[in-house]
Amino acid sequence: MAIIQSNEPDDLISEINVTPLVDVMLVLLMVFMIALAVVKFNIFVDLPGEANPVKNFNTLNINISEDASGSIFIDDKRLTNNTALLDQLIRLVKEHDGIKVHISADENLEYKNIAALIATCKKAGIKKISFLTQNPKN
């Protein structure tokens, strides 16, 4: 509080004491801030509904292997050549919604053989191709 001393005892103090006013305003500000944080504003919106049917994907994982001699295997079934592989893959693409091919090839196999496998898979319409490897031995 501000105390103003004057020489005469009956003098009127014409100044406003601002300290209690500021204290009251700060308390009110805090009350309103807390009240606004507690009160939740809910806006009710009528959202449109949509039916999302559950899709049953008929996916298939195929392992294609080629050994060092150039023999091609689909899941341990030996095929004669890339044409037989293409025919088998086209039949599987027609039967299933999605096919994932995992290629494993001998490390001594030439790159052109692996490229031929990838080209055959692409001709059949397969988009997801991965390569299987093993961790190097230390």
Stockholm file with secondary structure:
# STOCKHOLM 1.0

chainA/1-138         MAIIQSNEPDDLISEINVTPLVDVMLVLLMVFMIALAVVKFNIFVDLPGEANPVKNFNTLNINISEDASGSIFIDDKRLTNNTALLDQLIRLVKEHDGIKVHISADENLEYKNIAALIATCKKAGIKKISFLTQNPKN
#=GR chainA/1-138 SS CCCCCCSSTTCCCCSCCHHHHHHHHHHHHHHHHHHHHHSCCCCCCCCCCCCCCCCCCCEEEEEEEECTTCCEEETTEEESSHHHHHHHHHHHHHHCSEEEEEEEECTTSCHHHHHHHHHHHHHTTCCEEEECCCCCCC
#=GC SS_cons         CCCCCCSSTTCCCCSCCHHHHHHHHHHHHHHHHHHHHHSCCCCCCCCCCCCCCCCCCCEEEEEEEECTTCCEEETTEEESSHHHHHHHHHHHHHHCSEEEEEEEECTTSCHHHHHHHHHHHHHTTCCEEEECCCCCCC
//
